[in-house]
Amino acid sequence: MIELPATVSSRVVQQCLHDLQRREHGEASTTQQIFVQAACLVDTFSVPQLREFAGLPRDADWVQLSIDAELVAAAQNAKAGTVAIPARWRLRPAARRRALQQLRSEGRLAQALAALPAAVSERDTLLRQLLGAGIDLQQLDFRQTALLREVLHWLEGSEFAAPALIHAAARRLDRLQLFKPFQRLLADGFQGRQKELKTLRDYVGVAEPGSELGRVVRRFALRSAPGASPLVLYGPGGIGKSTVLAQFLMEHCGPDVAQPLPFVYIDIDRLGFRTADFGHFTVEAVRQLARQASESTAMLESELTVLQAAASESSSSDAGARNVNADEWLNRFAAIIERLAEFRGLPLILVIDTFEEIQRRGNVEEDFVWDVLVRLQREIPDLRTVVSGRAPPRQSAPPGLRLQGLERPASEALVDTYLAQHELGRLDAVTRKRVLDIARDNPLTLRLALRLLRQHGAAALADIATTRWLVFRLAEEKVQALLHTRVLSHIDDEEVRRLAHPGLAVRRITPEVISEVLASPCRIAVRDAAHAQSLFERLQREVGLVEIDADGSLLHRSDVRSVMLESLLAEAGSDTIRKIDNAAIAYYQDIDTATARAEEIYHRLRQAQPAAQIDARWRDDVAVLLGNAIDELPAASRLYLASRLGLSVDEDLRRTADQGSWERLAARRARAALNRGALDTARAVLVERTERLDGSPLWEIQAELQRSTGQFEAAIDHVDRAVAAGGFAACETVTLQFVAVLAAEALGDYTQARQRLAMLQAMNAFHTDEMLKLRLDVCAQRLARLAPAVPNSAAKVAGTAKPPLPPALRRRDGQINLNGLRQLKLRPLLLRETVAEYGLAYPEILYYALEQLGLPGRGTQDWATRIARGLDDANAWGSEQELRRDLAAKLHAVAETDASGKRRDSSRQSAELLQSLANWMRHDADAAGLRELIVQGFRGDIAANLQNQSTAATADPPFR
């Protein structure tokens, strides 16, 4: 709303209309020019302030009605004991650029800048530096750089904001963003922990900061310990693990380090990492490296675009996809690191923080992730992985690095540092001892006590110290909760205090959430959007309670929420919390985003709504956003969410689960056990309950278990009973009955197998999953080869006649559909089956399978040896003898390294070899014998798998 002068005469209105007409024609009055030229030099202005600075008469206030400005803060009328505050405005970017250009062209810019009064905001300061002597980006912190980007946006397209400067500021902001979590952890100072820092330095291979030998050590220490196992840092919550890691990373990788080391920091709790989805792990790692690189930025950003698209396609929460997914993304990440020439020879530090979030999902998940981290380190020799959690992983090598409590001298030094930072002066002996006694040796508790002391004085600590003494060694979390509650109750701003307590019962706060969800329960009369924005910004200043998320919303800090939520909910009362939950559900349910749906489901879960109601609102993309909420929920909701996320729960809690939640939990546990070959474990899970809901996933898992243990007749009978029970979707029926097809094939009953398969193909004709159709087609081709329906045609079907390509792999012109073939990259079992049936007739399928899967057989050694011996025979495989001898030598080497166990099949050496082998076979017409040998190897794998036993190496993602 435009701020009108106190009196508006007809002359003012006429002048305003006249000036508006002139502005439309690119003209301006002298008064307008003076006013705008003054406004273009400042961040925001009030009309009286700018009029005085520009030397205009009081009756010139009408000019504000015709200039191109936006309202920043509305006027506030005078109240008892206060004065009126005029509205503040900001010149729009286009008007600012025109005015600045005019000042520059008239040669008056420097004079105007010199005449300005003192800057009243950081934007003012940055604007003046840009317009004057220039700006040094390296001297700006994160907040200043973010403000600079706003100022550059005002000036974009003018000579004052060169594209190179805009790009450099964006890069600087991106890099500084990486260090915000560390700077927050270190904001109150860092003391002690020298032994732990030395252990980290020794492991990574770096010298103490400032050492002249530092870069020498960094360049050459890696060679002494290639492929070291991850280092484990562990200790109880609040003991300072993340702070130690933050100090280490700031010392060796920080924005002020002259030659920083590259690093990747993955906070499991914040990332919402799921073990079945290593794609998002890889995306986050490459995103962080792109912010640190200088020479490789373009390459990394290009890779990032590709990875983000691939991660969206391959994301799956099904345990059956994990091995495929992890190996695929591990190889992609290793290949990208190999191309980073600017980081070559330097240790790449990978930090996995809050590993307890993985451990809580059970031993299967923990062992799987640990195995991937070990393999990743083996694949990237320069990698140095540090895993931090509350307990060491089960498979980690002892002893690890256990973080103990802070020693008394370090605690006292931390108190002194905090007092100096906040200019609090010295503490008397009694208060100092009280602070240290409350904290004992816990750094988090010490910081909370100091914060409360700074804000509210020593009296605020007295009863806490007494309480701790009376209950002897009160649990650290309870003391921290007590301190946090006390901090909340002493927030000076009354509206913010009411907003925080009980408003922090929600996980995410925006101005809209304040207006629509929290205003009434928090007893705040939110007047308008500007008032809500003001409350939001004032709450944002409480950095001990909240932090800014990537989307600009405020999040309750996870370290704070974990210790104080229980007491906050209890003090607020069930009625207030119910009002908040109801208002949040009503607000979020009409917003169609993953974030909004996750928050809606969170509040439904907190109300312990029935599973059917939550099922109706569930969508797969909310799982990653709810992973860290499970401890905040009632028991029934914890069970439900655990079943959705694949998390482990203790046996007592699992016994109380409703049948649907129990079946989801059991399906994940049994499938994970089946995939790793732990058949007894899978069987034990399945017999916990005998009841099955209609359409239960446990029917198929039971049939798979029976087939895997050679109980083929039992598997077929089980499938028939499951189908008769009903309740399956079309796709589920096909995959369930396909187990019976494979069981019949394993029995040698090809007639039954063909009959069942024909029924499935008819049933699946209208299904949209092309990969499921392909698996049925491949099975049909295999059955035709093994037992042709037409007598005396086995030889024709087996190889002399070219089988037609299945529709999923056939283009309209009859040629191979390469896009369909590439979809098999994440389905190695189906790719193996496909090459076994079509690889001879269609060599491109064989070459692709060879590049993706490696040589057939359980390991590389056997087939590498056989093919190498064949290549040694000059008459066996064609005429290119020199290339043949080179390939033979490489294959012998691969066989030797595989036998020694020093390299994995997917190592870069093997990958390069297989690429060479495939390329040679593509171009040498005499390589048919070699092609047939390899295809026979794949056929042997499939035959073994049908009779066997282990599905661990052959688990594909689920069909949909």
Backbone hydrogen bonds, N-H to C=O, Kabsch-Sander energy under -0.5 kcal/mol:
donor,donor_aa,acceptor,acceptor_aa,energy
4,L,2,I,-0.9
9,S,7,T,-0.6
13,V,9,S,-2.0
14,Q,10,S,-2.6
15,Q,11,R,-2.6
16,C,12,V,-2.6
17,L,13,V,-2.7
18,H,14,Q,-2.5
19,D,15,Q,-2.5
20,L,16,C,-2.4
21,Q,17,L,-2.1
22,R,18,H,-2.2
23,R,19,D,-2.4
24,E,20,L,-1.9
25,H,21,Q,-1.1
26,G,23,R,-1.8
27,E,22,R,-3.6
33,Q,29,S,-2.5
34,I,30,T,-2.4
35,F,31,T,-2.4
36,V,32,Q,-3.2
37,Q,33,Q,-2.7
38,A,34,I,-1.7
39,A,35,F,-2.2
40,C,36,V,-2.2
41,L,38,A,-1.0
42,V,39,A,-1.3
45,F,89,W,-2.4
50,L,46,S,-2.6
51,R,47,V,-2.8
52,E,48,P,-2.1
53,F,49,Q,-2.1
54,A,50,L,-2.8
55,G,51,R,-0.8
55,G,52,E,-0.6
56,L,51,R,-2.3
60,A,57,P,-1.8
61,D,58,R,-1.3
63,V,60,A,-2.1
64,Q,61,D,-1.6
65,L,62,W,-1.8
66,S,63,V,-1.6
67,I,64,Q,-0.6
69,A,67,I,-1.5
70,E,90,R,-2.9
72,V,88,R,-3.0
73,A,88,R,-1.6
76,Q,85,I,-2.6
82,T,79,K,-2.5
85,I,76,Q,-2.7
88,R,73,A,-2.4
89,W,45,F,-3.3
90,R,70,E,-2.3
92,R,68,D,-2.4
96,R,92,R,-2.4
97,R,93,P,-2.7
98,R,94,A,-2.1
99,A,95,A,-2.2
100,L,96,R,-2.5
101,Q,97,R,-2.4
102,Q,98,R,-2.0
103,L,99,A,-2.3
104,R,100,L,-2.6
105,S,101,Q,-2.7
106,E,102,Q,-2.0
107,G,104,R,-1.2
108,R,103,L,-2.4
109,L,103,L,-0.7
112,A,108,R,-2.2
113,L,109,L,-2.5
114,A,110,A,-2.1
115,A,111,Q,-1.3
116,L,112,A,-0.5
116,L,113,L,-1.0
125,T,121,S,-1.8
126,L,122,E,-2.5
127,L,123,R,-2.9
128,R,124,D,-2.3
129,Q,125,T,-2.0
130,L,126,L,-2.4
131,L,127,L,-2.3
132,G,128,R,-1.5
134,G,129,Q,-2.7
137,L,135,I,-0.7
139,Q,136,D,-1.6
140,L,137,L,-2.0
145,T,141,D,-2.5
146,A,142,F,-2.4
147,L,143,R,-2.3
148,L,144,Q,-2.3
149,R,145,T,-1.9
150,E,146,A,-1.3
151,V,147,L,-2.2
152,L,148,L,-3.0
153,H,149,R,-1.8
154,W,150,E,-1.5
155,L,151,V,-1.4
156,E,152,L,-0.9
156,E,153,H,-0.5
157,G,161,A,-0.7
158,S,155,L,-2.1
161,A,158,S,-1.4
165,L,162,A,-0.6
166,I,162,A,-2.2
167,H,163,P,-2.7
168,A,164,A,-2.4
169,A,165,L,-2.6
170,A,166,I,-2.1
171,R,167,H,-2.5
172,R,168,A,-2.6
173,L,169,A,-2.5
174,D,170,A,-2.4
175,R,171,R,-2.4
176,L,172,R,-2.7
177,Q,173,L,-2.1
178,L,174,D,-0.9
178,L,175,R,-0.9
179,F,175,R,-0.6
179,F,176,L,-1.1
180,K,176,L,-0.6
180,K,177,Q,-0.9
183,Q,179,F,-2.7
184,R,180,K,-2.2
185,L,181,P,-1.7
186,L,182,F,-1.8
187,A,184,R,-0.9
189,G,186,L,-2.0
197,L,193,R,-2.2
198,K,194,Q,-2.2
199,T,195,K,-2.0
200,L,196,E,-2.1
201,R,197,L,-2.5
202,D,198,K,-2.9
203,Y,199,T,-2.1
204,V,200,L,-2.6
205,G,201,R,-2.8
206,V,201,R,-2.1
211,S,208,E,-2.4
214,G,211,S,-1.4
217,V,213,L,-2.9
218,R,214,G,-2.5
219,R,215,R,-2.3
220,F,216,V,-2.0
221,A,217,V,-2.7
223,R,220,F,-0.8
224,S,221,A,-1.3
225,A,222,L,-1.3
227,G,381,P,-0.7
228,A,225,A,-1.0
231,L,385,T,-2.7
233,L,231,L,-0.5
233,L,387,V,-3.1
234,Y,232,V,-0.5
234,Y,401,L,-2.2
235,G,389,G,-1.3
239,I,236,P,-1.6
244,V,240,G,-2.2
245,L,241,K,-2.2
246,A,242,S,-2.4
247,Q,243,T,-2.5
248,F,244,V,-2.3
249,L,245,L,-2.7
250,M,246,A,-2.5
251,E,247,Q,-2.1
252,H,248,F,-1.6
253,C,249,L,-2.9
254,G,249,L,-0.6
254,G,250,M,-0.7
257,V,254,G,-1.6
261,L,252,H,-2.4
264,V,349,I,-2.8
266,I,264,V,-0.5
266,I,351,V,-3.2
267,D,265,Y,-0.6
268,I,266,I,-0.9
268,I,353,D,-2.1
271,L,267,D,-3.2
272,G,268,I,-1.7
273,F,268,I,-0.9
277,D,274,R,-2.1
281,F,277,D,-0.6
282,T,278,F,-2.3
283,V,279,G,-2.5
284,E,280,H,-2.3
285,A,281,F,-2.3
286,V,282,T,-2.6
287,R,283,V,-2.5
288,Q,284,E,-2.1
289,L,285,A,-2.1
290,A,286,V,-2.4
291,R,287,R,-1.2
292,Q,288,Q,-0.7
292,Q,289,L,-0.7
293,A,289,L,-2.0
300,L,296,S,-2.5
301,E,297,T,-2.7
302,S,298,A,-2.1
303,E,299,M,-2.5
304,L,300,L,-2.5
305,T,301,E,-1.7
306,V,302,S,-1.6
307,L,303,E,-2.9
308,Q,304,L,-2.6
309,A,305,T,-1.5
310,A,306,V,-2.3
311,A,307,L,-3.0
312,S,308,Q,-1.7
313,E,309,A,-1.5
314,S,310,A,-2.5
315,S,311,A,-1.4
321,A,318,D,-1.8
322,R,319,A,-1.6
325,N,321,A,-2.8
326,A,322,R,-3.3
327,D,323,N,-2.1
328,E,324,V,-2.3
329,W,325,N,-2.4
330,L,326,A,-2.8
331,N,327,D,-2.3
332,R,328,E,-1.8
333,F,329,W,-2.6
334,A,330,L,-2.4
335,A,331,N,-2.2
336,I,332,R,-2.0
337,I,333,F,-2.4
338,E,334,A,-2.1
339,R,335,A,-0.9
339,R,336,I,-0.8
340,L,337,I,-1.5
341,A,339,R,-1.8
343,F,340,L,-1.2
344,R,340,L,-0.6
344,R,341,A,-1.1
346,L,343,F,-2.1
348,L,382,D,-2.0
349,I,262,P,-2.1
349,I,347,P,-0.7
350,L,348,L,-0.5
350,L,384,R,-2.8
351,V,264,V,-3.0
351,V,349,I,-0.5
352,I,350,L,-0.5
352,I,386,V,-3.0
353,D,266,I,-2.9
353,D,351,V,-0.7
355,F,388,S,-3.1
357,E,354,T,-2.0
358,I,355,F,-1.5
359,Q,355,F,-2.0
360,R,356,E,-2.1
361,R,358,I,-1.6
362,G,359,Q,-1.9
366,E,362,G,-2.4
367,D,363,N,-3.0
368,F,364,V,-2.1
369,V,365,E,-2.5
370,W,366,E,-2.5
371,D,367,D,-2.4
372,V,368,F,-2.1
373,L,369,V,-2.4
374,V,370,W,-2.3
375,R,371,D,-2.5
376,L,372,V,-2.7
377,Q,373,L,-2.1
378,R,374,V,-1.9
379,E,375,R,-2.2
380,I,376,L,-1.8
383,L,380,I,-2.3
384,R,348,L,-2.8
386,V,350,L,-3.0
387,V,231,L,-3.0
388,S,352,I,-3.1
388,S,386,V,-0.5
389,G,233,L,-1.9
396,S,393,P,-1.1
401,L,232,V,-3.5
402,R,400,G,-0.6
403,L,234,Y,-3.3
404,Q,402,R,-0.7
406,L,441,D,-3.1
411,S,407,E,-2.4
412,E,408,R,-2.6
413,A,409,P,-2.3
414,L,410,A,-2.3
415,V,411,S,-2.0
416,D,412,E,-2.1
417,T,413,A,-2.5
418,Y,414,L,-2.4
419,L,415,V,-2.5
420,A,416,D,-2.3
421,Q,417,T,-2.5
422,H,418,Y,-1.9
423,E,420,A,-1.1
424,L,419,L,-2.6
432,R,428,D,-2.5
433,K,429,A,-2.3
434,R,430,V,-2.1
435,V,431,T,-2.5
436,L,432,R,-2.1
437,D,433,K,-2.6
438,I,434,R,-2.3
439,A,435,V,-2.0
440,R,436,L,-1.9
442,N,439,A,-2.5
444,L,238,G,-1.7
446,L,442,N,-2.1
447,R,443,P,-2.4
448,L,444,L,-2.3
449,A,445,T,-2.4
450,L,446,L,-2.3
451,R,447,R,-2.4
452,L,448,L,-2.3
453,L,449,A,-2.2
454,R,450,L,-2.6
455,Q,451,R,-2.1
456,H,452,L,-2.4
457,G,453,L,-2.1
460,A,457,G,-1.1
461,L,458,A,-1.8
462,A,458,A,-0.7
462,A,459,A,-0.8
463,D,459,A,-0.6
465,A,461,L,-2.3
466,T,462,A,-1.9
467,T,463,D,-2.6
468,R,464,I,-2.5
469,W,465,A,-1.9
470,L,466,T,-2.7
471,V,467,T,-1.9
472,F,469,W,-1.5
474,L,472,F,-1.3
478,K,475,A,-0.6
479,V,475,A,-1.9
480,Q,476,E,-2.5
481,A,477,E,-2.5
482,L,478,K,-2.3
483,L,479,V,-2.4
484,H,480,Q,-2.7
485,T,481,A,-2.6
486,R,482,L,-1.9
487,V,483,L,-2.3
488,L,484,H,-2.5
489,S,485,T,-2.2
490,H,486,R,-0.9
490,H,487,V,-0.7
491,I,488,L,-1.4
494,E,492,D,-0.7
497,R,493,D,-2.7
498,R,494,E,-2.3
499,L,495,E,-2.2
500,A,496,V,-2.7
501,H,497,R,-1.9
503,G,498,R,-0.7
504,L,500,A,-2.1
505,A,502,P,-2.1
506,V,503,G,-2.0
509,I,554,L,-2.7
514,I,510,T,-2.3
515,S,511,P,-2.0
516,E,512,E,-3.2
517,V,513,V,-2.3
518,L,513,V,-2.1
519,A,514,I,-1.5
522,C,518,L,-2.5
523,R,520,S,-1.6
524,I,519,A,-2.9
526,V,524,I,-1.2
527,R,525,A,-0.7
532,A,528,D,-2.1
533,Q,529,A,-2.4
534,S,530,A,-2.2
535,L,531,H,-2.5
536,F,532,A,-2.3
537,E,533,Q,-2.5
538,R,534,S,-2.3
539,L,535,L,-2.5
540,Q,536,F,-2.0
541,R,537,E,-0.8
541,R,538,R,-0.6
542,E,539,L,-2.0
543,V,541,R,-2.2
545,L,542,E,-2.2
546,V,542,E,-2.0
547,E,555,L,-2.1
549,D,553,S,-3.2
552,G,549,D,-1.9
554,L,509,I,-2.9
555,L,547,E,-3.2
556,H,507,R,-1.3
557,R,545,L,-2.4
557,R,555,L,-0.5
561,R,557,R,-3.3
562,S,558,S,-2.0
563,V,560,V,-1.0
564,M,560,V,-1.7
565,L,561,R,-2.0
568,L,564,M,-2.3
569,L,565,L,-2.9
570,A,566,E,-1.9
571,E,567,S,-2.4
572,A,568,L,-2.2
573,G,569,L,-1.7
577,I,573,G,-2.1
578,R,574,S,-2.4
579,K,575,D,-2.1
580,I,576,T,-2.3
581,D,577,I,-2.8
582,N,578,R,-2.7
583,A,579,K,-2.5
584,A,580,I,-2.5
585,I,581,D,-2.5
586,A,582,N,-2.3
587,Y,583,A,-2.2
588,Y,584,A,-2.8
589,Q,585,I,-2.0
590,D,587,Y,-0.6
591,I,588,Y,-2.0
592,D,590,D,-0.6
593,T,591,I,-1.3
597,R,593,T,-2.4
598,A,594,A,-2.5
599,E,595,T,-2.1
600,E,596,A,-2.4
601,I,597,R,-2.6
602,Y,598,A,-2.3
603,H,599,E,-2.0
604,R,600,E,-1.9
605,L,601,I,-2.9
606,R,602,Y,-2.2
607,Q,603,H,-1.1
608,A,605,L,-1.7
609,Q,604,R,-2.0
613,Q,610,P,-0.6
614,I,610,P,-1.7
615,D,611,A,-3.1
616,A,612,A,-1.6
617,R,613,Q,-0.6
617,R,614,I,-1.1
618,W,614,I,-1.1
618,W,615,D,-0.6
622,V,619,R,-1.8
623,A,620,D,-1.3
625,L,622,V,-0.9
626,L,622,V,-0.8
626,L,623,A,-1.2
627,G,623,A,-0.7
629,A,626,L,-1.9
630,I,627,G,-0.6
632,E,629,A,-1.8
633,L,630,I,-1.3
638,R,634,P,-2.3
639,L,635,A,-2.3
640,Y,636,A,-2.0
641,L,637,S,-2.8
642,A,638,R,-2.7
643,S,639,L,-2.2
644,R,640,Y,-1.6
645,L,641,L,-2.4
646,G,642,A,-1.5
647,L,642,A,-1.8
654,R,650,D,-2.4
655,R,651,E,-1.9
656,T,652,D,-0.7
656,T,653,L,-0.9
657,A,654,R,-1.5
662,W,658,D,-2.7
663,E,659,Q,-2.6
664,R,660,G,-2.0
665,L,661,S,-2.5
666,A,662,W,-3.2
667,A,663,E,-2.7
668,R,664,R,-1.9
669,R,665,L,-2.3
670,A,666,A,-3.1
671,R,667,A,-2.5
672,A,668,R,-2.4
673,A,669,R,-2.2
674,L,670,A,-2.7
675,N,671,R,-2.6
676,R,672,A,-1.2
677,G,674,L,-1.3
678,A,673,A,-2.5
679,L,677,G,-1.7
682,A,678,A,-2.0
683,R,679,L,-2.5
684,A,680,D,-2.3
685,V,681,T,-1.9
686,L,682,A,-2.0
687,V,683,R,-1.5
688,E,685,V,-1.3
689,R,686,L,-0.5
695,G,726,G,-1.4
696,S,693,L,-1.7
699,W,696,S,-1.2
701,I,697,P,-1.6
702,Q,698,L,-2.5
703,A,699,W,-2.0
704,E,700,E,-2.6
705,L,701,I,-2.5
706,Q,702,Q,-2.3
707,R,703,A,-2.5
708,S,704,E,-2.7
709,T,705,L,-1.1
710,G,707,R,-1.6
711,Q,706,Q,-2.7
712,F,710,G,-1.6
715,A,711,Q,-2.2
716,I,712,F,-2.1
717,D,713,E,-2.4
718,H,714,A,-2.5
719,V,715,A,-2.3
720,D,716,I,-2.1
721,R,717,D,-2.1
722,A,718,H,-2.3
723,V,719,V,-2.5
724,A,720,D,-1.9
725,A,721,R,-1.6
726,G,722,A,-1.3
733,T,729,A,-2.5
734,V,730,A,-2.0
735,T,731,C,-2.4
736,L,732,E,-2.3
737,Q,733,T,-2.7
738,F,734,V,-1.8
739,V,735,T,-0.8
739,V,736,L,-0.9
740,A,736,L,-0.7
741,V,737,Q,-1.6
742,L,738,F,-2.3
743,A,739,V,-2.2
744,A,740,A,-2.5
745,E,741,V,-2.3
746,A,742,L,-2.4
747,L,743,A,-1.7
748,G,744,A,-0.6
748,G,745,E,-1.2
749,D,744,A,-2.1
750,Y,748,G,-1.6
753,A,749,D,-2.2
754,R,750,Y,-2.8
755,Q,751,T,-2.4
756,R,752,Q,-2.7
757,L,753,A,-2.3
758,A,754,R,-2.6
759,M,755,Q,-1.8
760,L,756,R,-1.9
761,Q,757,L,-2.7
762,A,758,A,-1.9
763,M,759,M,-2.1
764,N,760,L,-2.5
765,A,762,A,-0.8
767,H,764,N,-1.7
770,E,768,T,-1.1
773,K,769,D,-1.9
774,L,770,E,-2.3
775,R,771,M,-2.0
776,L,772,L,-1.8
777,D,773,K,-2.3
778,V,774,L,-2.9
779,C,775,R,-2.2
780,A,776,L,-2.2
781,Q,777,D,-2.1
782,R,778,V,-2.3
783,L,779,C,-2.6
784,A,780,A,-2.2
785,R,781,Q,-1.9
786,L,782,R,-2.7
787,A,783,L,-2.8
793,S,790,V,-1.1
797,V,793,S,-2.4
798,A,794,A,-2.8
799,G,795,A,-1.1
799,G,796,K,-0.6
800,T,795,A,-1.5
801,A,796,K,-2.5
809,L,806,P,-2.0
810,R,807,P,-1.3
811,R,815,Q,-3.1
814,G,811,R,-1.8
817,N,809,L,-2.8
818,L,816,I,-1.0
821,L,817,N,-2.0
822,R,818,L,-2.4
823,Q,819,N,-1.2
824,L,821,L,-1.5
825,K,822,R,-1.9
826,L,823,Q,-0.8
827,R,824,L,-1.6
831,L,827,R,-2.5
832,R,828,P,-2.5
833,E,829,L,-2.4
834,T,830,L,-2.5
835,V,831,L,-2.6
836,A,832,R,-1.7
837,E,833,E,-1.1
838,Y,834,T,-2.6
839,G,835,V,-1.9
842,Y,838,Y,-2.3
845,I,842,Y,-1.7
846,L,842,Y,-1.0
847,Y,843,P,-2.8
848,Y,844,E,-2.2
849,A,845,I,-2.4
850,L,846,L,-2.6
851,E,847,Y,-2.1
852,Q,848,Y,-2.0
853,L,849,A,-3.5
854,G,849,A,-0.6
854,G,850,L,-1.5
863,W,859,G,-0.6
864,A,860,T,-2.9
865,T,861,Q,-2.4
866,R,862,D,-2.2
867,I,863,W,-2.6
868,A,864,A,-2.3
869,R,865,T,-2.4
870,G,866,R,-1.8
871,L,867,I,-2.6
872,D,868,A,-1.8
873,D,869,R,-0.8
873,D,870,G,-0.8
874,A,872,D,-0.9
876,A,873,D,-2.0
877,W,873,D,-0.7
881,Q,879,S,-2.1
884,R,880,E,-2.3
885,R,881,Q,-2.8
886,D,882,E,-2.1
887,L,883,L,-2.5
888,A,884,R,-2.5
889,A,885,R,-2.4
890,K,886,D,-2.1
891,L,887,L,-2.6
892,H,888,A,-2.5
893,A,889,A,-2.0
894,V,890,K,-2.5
895,A,891,L,-2.5
896,E,892,H,-2.1
897,T,893,A,-2.6
898,D,894,V,-2.6
899,A,895,A,-2.1
900,S,896,E,-1.7
901,G,897,T,-0.7
901,G,898,D,-0.8
902,K,897,T,-1.5
903,R,897,T,-0.8
907,S,904,R,-1.8
911,A,907,S,-2.4
912,E,908,R,-2.5
913,L,909,Q,-2.0
914,L,910,S,-2.9
915,Q,911,A,-2.1
916,S,912,E,-2.1
917,L,913,L,-2.7
918,A,914,L,-2.6
919,N,915,Q,-2.5
920,W,916,S,-2.4
921,M,917,L,-2.2
922,R,918,A,-1.9
923,H,919,N,-1.2
923,H,920,W,-0.6
924,D,920,W,-1.4
925,A,923,H,-0.7
927,A,924,D,-1.7
928,A,925,A,-0.6
929,G,926,D,-0.5
931,R,927,A,-2.2
932,E,928,A,-2.5
933,L,929,G,-2.0
934,I,930,L,-2.1
935,V,931,R,-2.5
936,Q,932,E,-2.4
937,G,933,L,-1.5
938,F,934,I,-2.0
939,R,935,V,-2.5
940,G,936,Q,-2.1
941,D,937,G,-1.9
942,I,938,F,-2.2
943,A,939,R,-2.4
944,A,940,G,-2.3
945,N,941,D,-2.4
946,L,942,I,-2.2
947,Q,943,A,-1.3
948,N,944,A,-0.9
949,Q,708,S,-1.4
949,Q,947,Q,-0.6
951,T,674,L,-0.6
951,T,949,Q,-0.5
954,T,951,T,-1.4
